[in-house]
Amino acid sequence: MNIWAVPITPAYPEGEVYSLVYVSEGKRIIGYDNEHHGTGKSNHHKHLRNKIMPYPYKDMWAVISDFMDDVEKLRKGEL
C-alpha cells in the first residue's frame, strides 16, 4: 500500500494519490488506484484480475477497508 499527500489539482481533487495492490506469482490480482493516465482528471478505479472498473471513492479509509475486504474475499475463494 502506498498513499501520498499531494497538492489538490483536477487530477487529485482529494489531495491524495494511492496505489493498493495484491500480487500473487508476479501478477496483480487486486489493485485500487487513482492514476489519471495523463488525462489530468480524477480517475478512481480498481483492478480485479484482468478487469478494470470505476471505484466510487468516499475517502481514504474506505479505500483501505474495501481493498482489505476484497483481499479477504480472495483468500476465502469468493473472488
N, C-alpha and C positions, 0 to 999 in steps of 0.2 A: 504494500500500500504506500503510495506517495501522494501527499497533499501539500500544495504550496499556496501561501497567501500571495496574491498579485494585485497590482493596481486594477481598479474597476474599469473595464472597457466594454464595448459592444460584444466582443468575443467572450469575455468573462465578467458578466454583469454582477455576479455574486462576489467577485474578488478572490476566486478560488480556482485552482487548476488541480485536477485529481486524476489518478490512474490506479485502480484497484484490480489486480489480476490474479487469477488462479491458473497455474500452469502445471501440466502433467505430461511427462515424457517429452518435454520440449515444445508442447503445443498449448496455446491459450485455450482453456476450456470455458472460463468465465472472465469477463472483463467489464468494468464500468469506467467510463472516462468522459471528459468534455472537450476533447481535442476538436478544434474547429476546422482542421484540414485546409487551412488557407482561405476559408470563406470570410473570416472576420466576424462571424455571427456565432452566438452561443449554440452549442451542439451537444447536449447531454444525451448519451446513449449507452446501451450495454450490448455486450457480445455474449451469446450463448452458443458455444461450439462455432459453427460457421455462419450463424445468423447475427445480424446487427439490427437492433430495434431502438426506437426512441425511448428515452428514460424520463419519466415525469419527476424532475428534480424538485425536492422540497427544501432540504438543507443537507449539510454535510453529514450530520448524524444519521439521517435517513439513508443516505448513500451507503455508509458503512454498515448499517443494520441490514439493508436489502442485499448487499453483497454477501455478508456473512450468512444470511438466510439461504441464498442460492447455493453457497458452498455446502451448507448443511444438507440441503435437499440433494445435491450431487452425491454427497457421502452416503446418503440413505437410498440412493438409486432412484430418486424421484425426478431427476433432470436427465 
